Amino acid sequence: MTATSTPIAFVDDDAELLAANGQTLALAGYEPQLYSSAEAALAALGPDFPGVVVSDLRMPGTSGLTLFRELKKRDPDLPVILVTGHGDIEMAVASLREGVYDFIAKPYPGDRLLASVGRAVEKRRLVIENRRLQAASEAEQGAQLLGETPAMIRLRQTIRQIADAEVDVLIEGETGSGKEVVANLIHRLSPRRDGEYVVLNCGALPETVMESELFGHERGAFTGADRRRIGRIEHADGGTLFLDELESMPPALQVKLLRVLEAREIAPLGVNETRAVDLRVVAAVKVDLSNPVLRGDFREDLYYRLNVVTLRVPPLRERKEDIPLLFAHFLYRASQRFRRDVPELDASLRHRLMRHDWPGNVRELAHFAERVALGLETQEGASDAVREALGLSDRVAQFEASLLRDALRRHKGEAQPALEELKLPRKTFYDKLQRHGLVPRDFR
């Protein structure tokens, strides 16, 4: 939400002041919405108003304070700035305890108005963004394949198109990018959803046991085979077999897998006859098998047999716009599991999310969200990279803001004990809160 797209509702019964302030806001790039009374503003502003409200405190009929209280019922997070006369300063300070975002004493220069509005707009932007991410995350809780970038939209569309087709699928993607999520989604959307979904990680099993795992064996087929074992391929009969890290499969087994794919039959160890199987094979690889150099000793004919449909899962660094949505989803899920309140996605944490390349992709992001939910990644710690680029005065300001936040947290948003702990005069305390955009109500 940029200045050029942010509406600012300004309420004042003085027509000249209303027009002048509207011009100031318009020149700064905002979209002023001017109202000559609180009643008119209440009739126009809904609970999903995306901007900020500025109102004169004393007006005929409904006052600015009453306007604030009515708007607060609709949206407790809507920033409202009150414009006051010198005689109303005490009332304005008291209104901060109720949740008024800021107050501006008359007469004031345009810069003072724009500074307060700018801070309020940034706060509103974060609130709207957190709500959007939370809503999107909750809406797609069951989808498991989150993302709003064109690449992810195309991926989901392709999955829906091929899910009910009886074709084998090859999934390419880096470690942690979500290949198994894609495979599981293909199975759940297919007519085979009621059949078995069988997973075998080809990179996690020794070559000596992989053949038995895949094809099974009869009793006495080899030393130690004291009972019959059904292999993963036969177990997936009527369902889906997911072969992860297929590029790790030994060449000798690749030949046998190729035969299964072509004939749809298996020959378990220790028997001479073959058994028909009805299954769909979904395989995942971490390398581009179309590249002969990267393919190595992986059989070319097996690659082309699987390459009927190839899906590529993009790494996070290629779809960074999806990171906030994914993080919100994982943070919500982790907070539910750990029975913690969901922390807000603030500006410094968002900066770190977007700055990091996430070599571990979605898996790494999910683990990071768990640490944030547990309080192991503090906002201050998450913004180290941001502070490195700041000068001394900015670092001092950040330290001052952190002391104010800590005091407000300890006293659950109660201003009086917080300012007493910090040994600050009341006016100085509220000036500092205003400078750092802190509102005591946010800590209750």
DRENPAKOL-226576 format. One line per 4 residues: their letters; for each residue x, y, z of C-alpha. Coordinates in steps of 0.05 Angstrom, whole numbers, plus 5000, padded with zeros to 4 digits. Example, Ala and Ser with C-alpha at 12.3 -4.5 7.8 and 13.67 -1.06 7.14 Angstrom:
AS	5246/4910/5156; 5273/4979/5143
This chain:
MTAT	5000/5000/5000; 5037/5061/4975; 5022/5134/4987; 4993/5140/4918
STPI	4941/5087/4933; 4926/5102/5006; 4860/5137/5023; 4862/5187/5080
AFVD	4795/5205/5110; 4797/5277/5137; 4740/5301/5180; 4731/5375/5198
DDAE	4671/5422/5201; 4714/5481/5179; 4708/5481/5103; 4771/5522/5091
LLAA	4815/5479/5136; 4784/5416/5105; 4802/5439/5035; 4872/5461/5055
NGQT	4889/5395/5089; 4860/5357/5031; 4907/5394/4984; 4967/5380/5029
LALA	4950/5305/5029; 4939/5304/4954; 5005/5338/4939; 5039/5285/4982
GYEP	5010/5230/4938; 4952/5207/4982; 4879/5202/4963; 4842/5250/5010
QLYS	4769/5234/5026; 4739/5297/5057; 4680/5297/5106; 4649/5357/5139
SAEA	4620/5317/5197; 4632/5254/5237; 4563/5229/5216; 4583/5233/5142
ALAA	4648/5197/5156; 4613/5141/5195; 4564/5131/5137; 4620/5124/5087
LGPD	4675/5085/5124; 4666/5010/5127; 4703/4960/5172; 4752/4944/5115
FPGV	4774/5016/5103; 4847/5008/5080; 4872/5077/5100; 4878/5125/5159
VVSD	4828/5173/5192; 4845/5244/5214; 4791/5282/5251; 4782/5348/5288
LRMP	4767/5334/5361; 4712/5387/5372; 4657/5388/5320; 4582/5403/5323
GTSG	4542/5340/5335; 4587/5279/5340; 4657/5295/5366; 4721/5268/5339
LTLF	4730/5225/5402; 4661/5194/5392; 4678/5182/5319; 4741/5146/5341
RELK	4702/5102/5390; 4651/5083/5337; 4705/5067/5286; 4742/5026/5338
KRDP	4681/4981/5345; 4685/4967/5270; 4760/4957/5267; 4803/4961/5330
DLPV	4866/4968/5287; 4844/5028/5246; 4892/5086/5260; 4855/5150/5280
ILVT	4892/5216/5289; 4857/5272/5327; 4869/5346/5314; 4862/5387/5378
GHGD	4864/5458/5404; 4911/5479/5460; 4856/5471/5511; 4844/5399/5493
IEMA	4915/5372/5501; 4899/5336/5566; 4838/5303/5534; 4879/5283/5474
VASL	4933/5251/5517; 4880/5212/5553; 4851/5189/5487; 4918/5155/5471
REGV	4902/5107/5528; 4838/5088/5491; 4877/5073/5428; 4878/5138/5388
YDFI	4939/5132/5344; 4964/5204/5351; 4941/5275/5364; 4963/5340/5330
AKPY	4957/5406/5365; 4933/5468/5327; 4963/5506/5294; 5008/5456/5258
PGDR	5050/5457/5195; 5035/5410/5138; 5098/5370/5152; 5072/5352/5221
LLAS	5008/5325/5191; 5045/5286/5137; 5095/5256/5187; 5039/5229/5231
VGRA	4999/5204/5172; 5061/5171/5143; 5073/5130/5206; 5000/5112/5211
VEKR	4998/5090/5139; 5058/5044/5149; 5024/5013/5211; 4959/5004/5172
RLVI	4998/4972/5114; 5028/4920/5161; 4960/4906/5192; 4927/4897/5124
ENRR	4984/4854/5099; 4982/4809/5161; 4907/4801/5153; 4914/4784/5079
LQAA	4968/4733/5092; 4930/4702/5150; 4866/4698/5109; 4902/4668/5049
SEAE	4938/4618/5093; 4875/4595/5128; 4837/4592/5061; 4890/4547/5032
QGAQ	4905/4505/5094; 4882/4443/5057; 4914/4459/4991; 4985/4447/5016
LLGE	5015/4479/4954; 5014/4553/4971; 5035/4609/4924; 5007/4667/4885
TPAM	5064/4677/4834; 5051/4658/4761; 5097/4597/4766; 5057/4568/4824
IRLR	4990/4584/4793; 5012/4547/4730; 5038/4489/4771; 4971/4480/4807
QTIR	4934/4486/4741; 4978/4433/4709; 4969/4386/4768; 4893/4392/4762
QIAD	4897/4378/4687; 4939/4315/4693; 4914/4287/4759; 4860/4244/4728
AEVD	4903/4223/4669; 4936/4154/4671; 5006/4180/4657; 5070/4174/4698
VLIE	5099/4240/4722; 5169/4266/4733; 5178/4322/4784; 5241/4364/4783
GETG	5261/4410/4840; 5314/4427/4891; 5318/4398/4961; 5261/4422/5004
SGKE	5223/4455/4947; 5160/4413/4957; 5165/4355/4908; 5132/4306/4955
VVAN	5075/4355/4967; 5064/4357/4891; 5065/4281/4886; 5016/4274/4943
LIHR	4970/4326/4913; 4970/4289/4846; 4949/4226/4882; 4894/4260/4923
LSPR	4864/4293/4861; 4866/4230/4819; 4816/4172/4813; 4867/4131/4852
RDGE	4857/4173/4915; 4825/4113/4951; 4884/4069/4934; 4951/4066/4970
YVVL	5001/4123/4966; 5068/4089/4973; 5133/4127/4983; 5204/4102/4972
NCGA	5265/4146/4979; 5315/4117/4932; 5372/4156/4963; 5359/4130/5034
LPET	5365/4055/5022; 5428/4013/5010; 5432/3981/4942; 5432/3912/4975
VMES	5361/3919/5001; 5330/3966/4950; 5311/3910/4901; 5274/3873/4956
ELFG	5240/3937/4978; 5216/3951/4907; 5198/3882/4882; 5189/3840/4944
HERG	5212/3769/4954; 5187/3699/4970; 5208/3660/5031; 5277/3628/5021
AFTG	5294/3673/4962; 5360/3691/4996; 5395/3681/5062; 5354/3713/5117
ADRR	5289/3714/5076; 5249/3675/5127; 5181/3702/5105; 5147/3728/5043
RIGR	5150/3804/5033; 5107/3846/4987; 5148/3900/4953; 5130/3974/4948
IEHA	5110/3967/4875; 5060/3911/4889; 5035/3947/4951; 5019/4008/4907
DGGT	4974/3965/4863; 4911/4006/4850; 4945/4069/4876; 5007/4112/4867
LFLD	5080/4097/4877; 5124/4158/4892; 5198/4147/4880; 5237/4204/4912
ELES	5309/4220/4893; 5303/4173/4833; 5370/4196/4807; 5402/4157/4864
MPPA	5374/4090/4839; 5430/4041/4819; 5435/4028/4743; 5417/3954/4751
LQVK	5351/3971/4785; 5337/4024/4733; 5333/3969/4681; 5281/3931/4722
LLRV	5241/3994/4737; 5239/4009/4662; 5209/3940/4650; 5156/3953/4704
LEAR	5137/4019/4671; 5132/3988/4602; 5098/3922/4619; 5063/3939/4685
EIAP	5085/3874/4716; 5135/3852/4768; 5175/3789/4784; 5190/3785/4859
LGVN	5255/3753/4881; 5249/3677/4887; 5193/3666/4836; 5193/3654/4762
ETRA	5125/3680/4743; 5106/3754/4736; 5049/3791/4770; 5009/3846/4738
VDLR	5005/3912/4774; 4960/3972/4763; 4995/4033/4789; 5016/4103/4772
VVAA	5089/4122/4782; 5108/4192/4804; 5183/4203/4809; 5222/4262/4837
VKVD	5293/4284/4821; 5338/4340/4845; 5376/4348/4779; 5356/4364/4708
LSNP	5357/4296/4675; 5351/4327/4606; 5423/4351/4615; 5471/4293/4597
VLRG	5524/4320/4644; 5478/4324/4703; 5444/4258/4685; 5508/4219/4695
DFRE	5495/4144/4696; 5420/4152/4698; 5391/4113/4639; 5369/4157/4581
DLYY	5313/4109/4561; 5284/4110/4632; 5286/4186/4632; 5248/4190/4566
RLNV	5198/4137/4591; 5183/4180/4652; 5185/4246/4614; 5113/4241/4589
VTLR	5096/4297/4638; 5150/4336/4674; 5133/4385/4729; 5184/4434/4755
VPPL	5177/4461/4826; 5211/4529/4828; 5258/4544/4886; 5239/4600/4934
RERK	5291/4648/4906; 5252/4647/4841; 5185/4663/4874; 5203/4709/4931
EDIP	5134/4742/4928; 5106/4677/4957; 5152/4677/5018; 5107/4721/5064
LLFA	5046/4677/5048; 5085/4612/5061; 5116/4640/5124; 5048/4662/5151
HFLY	5021/4592/5137; 5078/4557/5172; 5078/4608/5230; 5004/4598/5242
RASQ	5011/4522/5239; 5071/4523/5286; 5037/4570/5335; 4976/4524/5337
RFRR	5021/4463/5350; 5061/4497/5404; 5000/4531/5434; 5029/4601/5426
DVPE	4999/4666/5402; 5015/4679/5329; 5071/4732/5326; 5060/4790/5278
LDAS	5100/4794/5214; 5134/4862/5225; 5176/4902/5177; 5245/4878/5201
LRHR	5225/4805/5199; 5195/4814/5129; 5261/4845/5107; 5299/4784/5130
LMRH	5250/4737/5096; 5258/4773/5030; 5333/4783/5036; 5352/4710/5049
DWPG	5361/4662/4990; 5332/4602/5027; 5377/4547/4999; 5336/4496/5038
NVRE	5273/4524/5005; 5205/4512/5036; 5232/4463/5087; 5282/4514/5113
LAHF	5228/4568/5115; 5182/4522/5155; 5236/4508/5206; 5250/4583/5212
AERV	5176/4596/5225; 5177/4544/5281; 5235/4581/5314; 5198/4647/5308
ALGL	5136/4616/5339; 5178/4591/5397; 5208/4660/5407; 5278/4636/5388
ETQE	5283/4687/5331; 5268/4755/5362; 5249/4815/5320; 5313/4850/5341
GASD	5355/4788/5323; 5319/4781/5257; 5338/4851/5237; 5414/4847/5247
AVRE	5425/4854/5172; 5383/4917/5172; 5420/4949/5229; 5488/4937/5197
ALGL	5470/4990/5145; 5447/5042/5197; 5486/5100/5225; 5498/5116/5299
SDRV	5436/5160/5308; 5391/5108/5277; 5420/5053/5320; 5409/5096/5383
AQFE	5338/5107/5361; 5327/5032/5351; 5356/5019/5420; 5310/5071/5451
ASLL	5250/5041/5415; 5268/4972/5440; 5271/4998/5512; 5202/5029/5504
RDAL	5174/4965/5473; 5203/4922/5529; 5173/4967/5583; 5105/4967/5550
RRHK	5107/4891/5543; 5125/4882/5616; 5068/4927/5638; 5019/4899/5587
GEAQ	5009/4966/5552; 4997/5007/5615; 5032/5073/5603; 5037/5099/5675
PALE	5079/5042/5704; 5121/5041/5640; 5139/5114/5643; 5153/5108/5718
ELKL	5201/5050/5705; 5237/5090/5651; 5237/5152/5696; 5210/5196/5640
PRKT	5164/5257/5645; 5095/5242/5617; 5102/5289/5557; 5172/5263/5540
FYDK	5146/5191/5544; 5088/5204/5496; 5133/5244/5450; 5180/5185/5445
LQRH	5122/5137/5433; 5098/5182/5378; 5168/5187/5347; 5175/5111/5344
GLVP	5103/5097/5323; 5088/5058/5387; 5017/5052/5414; 5008/5024/5485
RDFR	4944/4988/5464; 4984/4944/5417; 5019/4912/5478; 4957/4893/5517
